[in-house]
Amino acid sequence: MSRRSLVAVGAVALLTITGCSGGNSGGNNSSSSDSLVIDTAFTIETADPGHNYDPTGNMLAKALYETLVDFEGSDVSTPVPGLASWEQNDEATEFTFTLEGDRVFSDGTPIEAKDVVFSLQRIQGMAEAKPNFLLAGVTIEEVDDKTIKFTTETPLLQLPAILANPSLGIVNSDVVIENGGTTDGSDTAQAFLDGESAGSGPFVLDTLDLSSQIVLTKSDEYDGDEESAYDRVVLRNVSESATQLANLKGGDTMVAMDLNGDQVASLGDDLNVDSVPSGQTIFLLLNQSAETAGELANVKLAEAIRYALDYDALLELAGTGAVQATGVIPPGFEGALDAGVEQDLDRTKAALSEAGYTGQTLKLQFPNDYPAGGVEFTPLAERVQAQLEDAGIAVELAPAPFATELDAYVNGTEGFGLWFWGPDYADSANFLPFGPGLKVGLRSGWTAEANPEIAALAADAASATDPDERTAAFTAFAEAMQVDGPFVPLIVPGRNIATAGDVSGAVYNSVWEIDIAEIAPAG
């Protein structure tokens, strides 16, 4: 068997749900040299990694629990060993992981293969657990105290990238079993893990208040490579980005996680910012079901709209860190296209003629209370409307609250929609659902029979086992989607993390937001 590096980039779909405002909760400030204070809008339901699948929850789980696989800094292109190294067969259906060194949990007990098998089988056994789907079709077996074998039903070249997800953190099986943990679906350990951590990460859980703040303390037993420079970390729930900015400028916090592009553009020289494209994509969809879209169910309308838009003008609304989406696979991911389309009104006119468009009004549906990556949908929809009307396409705006519009999007009843998509793990396989007959494709009424050629390209990319052939398959899929797909990718929003000038290492990672243990005093 040979070990293969996996070319994978991306993020966790990362939807931000605003919580309660923070402020000076906990009485902590950045003047304490042994304490780190971070402001973020909480998206978290639990400290139990097996039930977690939220951005703040990922950041917390990364601090408390270690995974078999890791990424270095902000680079999620190539998985690297975490707790274990691995080999795989040529078919990418069998993976053997070997625990490295003599690592221990926070209570000093050794990490063994039984802990890995229990941790992951526990998630598999909990059908309601959010990360359960990550391990679908995977069989996990203990070979010996240091070795774990993974077998998959179909080729799964992205398995190492999946195993880097903080929700798949390894727990101390003896401790969790003593407190209600099982692998048969009857698990009741969440209550225990919301009060006390049972991992091997650089921190342990001190207190958890999902509405206001989370306090971590440095683990005395941690023996890995990411020992923290701070003895104590306070995560504060501050939902308003303006409040986060005020706290940062006033010295009340050291890291602000949720500033928008305009706010970071005006930061002074005494503050730092890490601005990069996120893993999300904002896109338009044109429904291909005649039952939903009537005579407007025509993929040529998507082509017309794709070339009618002025993407540079749309990007003005997204701010620092955002880039144009070059296709359904965002820039930086395996198979992504080098450049997006450019406005071409002659091509729009030709496509409208082929579509038989005679001036019918398209109703653009979108959520008006749920910004993606700091991008507000209402001004974006208004600018799209204006550009399309200049190109001869009539558009009526139909905003609705997120909770209401989400049902229409998921159930495929939007004729013309403005939405966003983020990957569940760091691999381009996350974007295959845009294909015909797959999850997002079906949300736009696009069946496999509507375009068998693209359906076959998606299947080829999903089953590829050779890295070079896999990249080529994803590229071919992305190219075909830009020609004949019912989607119009618009923007990859930016992700901006600002810090005090005396802090370094707060670097965005699309899988776990930031690695708290990497943050340290500057200099």
N, C-alpha and C positions, 0 to 999 in steps of 0.2 A: 504493500500500500504506500501511497505517496501523499504527503501533506500538501494541500493546495491552499494558496491564498485566495480569498474571495474578494472580487472587486465589487464593492457595495458601498453605497453612500446614502445618506438620507436621514430621515427623521421619523419620529413618532408623530403620528398625526396629532397635530397638536392643537387642540381647540381650547381656547382660554375662556373659562367661566369666572366672572368677577365675583369676589367675595366681599367681606365686610372691610371697612377701612381700618388701617392699623394705627399709625401715629407712633407714640412713644411707649407702646405696650411693653411691659416687662422692665421698663426703666433702664434699658441698655443703650449705650451709645458707643460711637467709634473711638472714644478716648481710652477704652480699656484695651490694653495691649494683648490680653489673653482671650478676648472675646471677639467674635465676628458676628455682625448684625446684617441680615439680608432682608430687604423688602421685596415681596412678590405678591401678586394676586393669587390667592390659594385656588388650586384645582386639585383637590385631594379628598378622598373619602375614608382612608384608612392608612395605618402604618404597616399593615400586613402585606408583604410583597405579593403573596399569592392571590390577593383580591384587588391589587392596585393596577390601574391602567390610566393614570392621569399625570400631567406634566409635573406638578409639585410632588406628587407621590413618587414619580420616577427619580426626582432629585433627592428625595428623602431615602428611598430604597438604595440608591447608589452609595449613600453615606453609611448606611447601616449594614448592608449585605453585599457580598461579593458574588460575582457570576463566574461561570467556567471560562467565558470569553470576554475580552475587553476591547476598547479602542483607545488610541493614544491621543490625548488632548481633544481637539476639535475634529480630528481626522477620522471619519467613519468609512473610509474607502477600503480599509483592509483590517479585518479582525485580527487581534493578537491574543496570545494566551493570557488568561486571567488566573483563575485557580488551576487551570489545566492546560496542557498542550493536546494536540489532536492529530490523528491521521484519518484518511478516508479512502474508500475504494474508488476505482475509476468510474463506477456507475453512480457515485454520489448517493448511495442507498445505505451505506454502513459507515459509521463514524465511531472511532475509538478515542476516548478522552482519558488522559492520565494525569492525576493530581500531582502538582509539582511541589517539592519541598515538604516541610513538616508544618503546615499552617494550622492555626488553632482558631476556635471561636472566642467570643468575648469572655467566656467563663474559663478559658484555658484548655478546654478539651479539644482533641485533634479533629480535623476535618477528614472524613472518610467517605468512601464511595457510597456507603449506605445513606449518608446525609444527602448526597446529590440525588440518588434515586428517590428517596422519600420526598424531598422538596419538589421535584418535578412531577412525580406521580400524584402527589397531593393536589397539585393544580389540575392535572388530568382528571382526577376524581371529582372535582368540584365543577359540575356543569355550569353553575351560575357564576363562576369566577371569571372576571374580565379577560385575563390572559390565557384562559383555557384553550382558545383557538390556535394559539401559537404552537402548541404541541400536538395538534391533530394529526393522526396518522403516524406518530412516532412511538416506537417501542423502546423502553429504557430498561437496561439490565445491569446489575452489578457483576463484574467479572472477578475482581478481588478487591482488597481494601483500597487500592489506589486507581482502579480501572473501571470505567463505565462504558458500555456499548450502546449506541443508538442505532436503531434500524428504522428505515422509512419505507412506506408503501410505494412511493414513487421517487425519482431523483429529487433531491432537496439540497442543491448546492448552497443555498442560503442558510442552512441550519446553523453554522457558526455565528452568523450575524444575528439570527434570531436569539441565540443563547446569550447574547450580550445584553439583552433587555433586562433592566433592573427588576422587573416583575418576576423574573426567573432566578432571583437571588437565592443562594443556598442557605437554608436554615439548619440550626442544631436539631437534628431529628429527635434525640432523646428528650430534650427540653420541650419541644413542641408537642410530641406525643403525650408527655406527662400532663400537658395543658389542653388536651382535646384534639390534637392533630391526628388525622387519619388519611388514608389514600382511597377510601371506599365511598367518598361523597358525604359522609356523616361528620365531617370536620367541624369543630367548634372553637378552634384556636384563635380566631380573629380577635376576640375580646382580650385575650392574653397579650397578643402581639401589638395591640393598640396601647398597651401600658408598659411593655418591656420588650426590648429587641432581643433576638436570638440569632445574631449573625456573626460575621467575622470582619466586618468593615472597620474603617478607621474611627467610627463613632458608635456610641450606644445611645438609645433613646432615654432622655430624662423626663420630659413632660410633653404631652400631646393635647393640644386644644385646636380642633379643626376649624374653629371660627376665628381664632385670634393669633396664636403663635405656637411654635414647636421649638423645644430646646433640646439640643444634643450636647453630649460631653465626650471628650476624647477617650477612646478605649485603651485601657492600660495593657491589654493583652495583644493588641494589634501588632502583627509581625510582617506586614506587607510592605509595598514600595511607596505608599502614599500617606505617610504619617503627617497628620495635620500640624500646622504651625500654631493653631489656636486650641485652647483647652475647652472652649465653650462656643457653641454656635446658636444663634437665635434667628429663626425664620419667622418673619412677621407678616401677617395678612394685611396688605395695603392694596386695596383694589384700584384706587385712583392713581393713574400715572403722574398726575400733577402733584399729588401728595408724596409719591416716591421721589420725585425730582426735588421738591422742597426739603424733604428729609435728608437727601444726599448733599444738597448744597449747604444745609445747615449743620452738617456733621452728625446728624442723629442716626444715620445708617451708613454702611460702607459699600453696599451693593444694591443697585436698583435694577430689577429684572425686566420691567415692562414699559420702558420709555419708548415713545413713538419716534418716527424719523425726524419730525420737526423739533422735538425736544432735544434730541442728541445733537442736532445740527447747531444748537445754540449753547452747548456746554462750554464752560471756560477752560482755560489751559490747566487748571488745577484738578480737573476731573478727567477720567479716562473712559473710553467707550470701545466695545467690541461690536462692530456692525457687520453682519454677514447675511446672505440670503438664508431663509428658513427652509424647511422641508415641505412647506405647503404650496399648493398651486390654486390660484383663483381662476375659474374658467366659466365659459358660457356653454350651455347645452341646448341643442335643438332636438326636440322629441321626434322620433321617427315612427311613432304609432299613429295611424290614421284615426284611431278611436280617440286619442288625446289631442292631436294637433290638426286633425282634419286635412285640408288641402295644403297646409304648411308643413306636412310631414315629408320633407324632401331634403336629402343630405346636401344638395347643391346650395340650399340656403345657408348652411354652415360655411361652405366655401366662400359664398358672397360676403358673409359677415366677417370671416377671417381676414379678407383682404380689404375690407372697408375701414378698418380701425387704424387709428394713429397710436401706436403702442407707446411711443415716447411721451405723448400727452397723457396717456393713462398712468404711466409710471410717476408722473409729477404728483399724483395723489397718494402714492405709496411711501415716498420719502426715502431717507437714508437706508442703505442695505438691500433695497428691493431691486430685482432685475426682471426683464421680460421673460416670460415662460417660453421656452423654445419648442415645446410640445407637451404631450401628456406626461412625459418623463422629464422632470425639472433638470436644469443645468447642474452638472456635477455628479449626477447619477450615471451608472453604467448604461450605455446606449443612448444617452441624451444627445439631441442634435446640437450642433455648434451654434446655430443661429435660428432665431425665430423668423416668422414671415414679416414682410414689410408691406405697408399700405400700397395697394395697386387697384385703383378705382376702375380701370379698364377691365381687369379680371373680375371685379365685383359685378360690373354691368353684364359681362358675358355669363357669369354664373346665375345671375338673376333671370336672364333670358332662358337658360337651360331649365331652370326650376319652374318656369311658367309663372313667375311672380308678377302680379298685376296691381300691387299697391295695398295688399291686405295688411292689417295692423297686427304686429306681433306683440303679445302681452308678456313683458319681462317680469318674472316673479323672482323675489329675492328676500332674504332676511334683513330687516332694517335695524336690528338691535344687537348685532353680534359681529363685531369687527374681526377679521382674520388677519393676524399679524399686524394689528394696528391700522389696517385698511378698512375704512368705513364704506359699507356697500351702497348707501344712498348716493353720495356724490359720485362714486364710480359708475353706478347705474345711470345717473343723469348725464355723465359725459359719454358713456356708450350710446345712450339714446340720441344725443346731439350729433355724434359722429355718424351714426347709421342713418339718421334722417337727412344729413347732408349728402349721403350716398344714395338716397332715394328709397330707404327702407323705413316704413312707419313703425314706431315703437310706442307702446303705452306702458308706463311703469306701474307695477302692482306689488308694492312692498307689504310685508307682513311680519309679525313677531317670529323669532327663530323657532319657537316651539310649534307654532302653527305651520310655518312653511316647511319645516323639516319633514313632516308627514307627507306633504305633497311631493317633495323631492324623493324621499325614500320609496314611496309608493308609485313613482313614475307618472304622476298626473300633472306635472309641469310641462307646458308646451314649449316654453322658452325660459330658461332659468339661469341665474347667476349664483354660483356656489364655489366651494373650496374643498380640497382633498389633501390629506396628509398621510404619509406612510405609517404603518404599524411597527416596522423595524427597518434597519438600514440595508435595504436591498431593492433593486428595481422591480422585483416581482410584485411589489406593492402597487404598481401602476398598470399591470395587466388587466385588472378589473374594468378598465375603460374599454376593453375589447368587446366586440359583438357577442351577445349571449352571456356575458359576465355581469358582475354586480352593478357597476356604474353604467355599463352599456345598456343593461335592461332598464335602469332608471330613466334612460332616454328613449325607451321603446325600441332599442336596437338589438334585434335577435341575431343569432349566429347565421341563420339563413339569409339575412340581409347582406352579409359580406363574408362568405366562407373563406376568402383569401386572407383577410385580416384575422379571422378566427384561427386559421391555421398558423399564422405567424405568432399569435399569442401562445398557442399550444407548443410551438417549437421553442420559444423562449422559456416557457415554464419547465420543459423537460430537458433542456440542454445540460450536458455534464462537462463538456470541454469549455474552459474559460473563454477562449477566443471565439469559439462558435456561439457561445452564450451572448457575448457582447454584440456580435454581428446580428444575432436574432432580435435582441432588444432594439438595436438601431433600425432594423428593417420594420419592426412593429411601429416605432415612433414615426418613421418616415411615412408609412402608409396611413397612419392615423391623421397626419397633417394634410393628407391629400383627400381622403375619403371618409374621415370620421365625422360624427355629428357634434364634436366638441371644438371649442375655440379657446385654447389656453391663453390667459392674459398676463398674469403677474405672479411672480414668486415673491411674497412679502419679505421684508427684512426682519432680522432679529437683533435687537439692540440691548446690550447689557452694559450699564454704566457703573463705574466704581470711583471711590475716593482716590486721590492721587497717591496715597501711601499704601495702596493695595494692588497686588498683581495676581495674575493667574485665573481671573474670572472669565473663562473662555467658553463661548457657547458650544454645546454639543447637541446635535439634533435628537439624540436618543434620550439623554437625561438632563437637558438644560445646561447645568454646570456641574462639575465635579467639585464639591465643597472642599474636599481635602486638598485640592491643588491651589486653593486661594491662600496667599501668604502676604506678609508685609513686604512692600516694595524695597528693593535694594539689597 
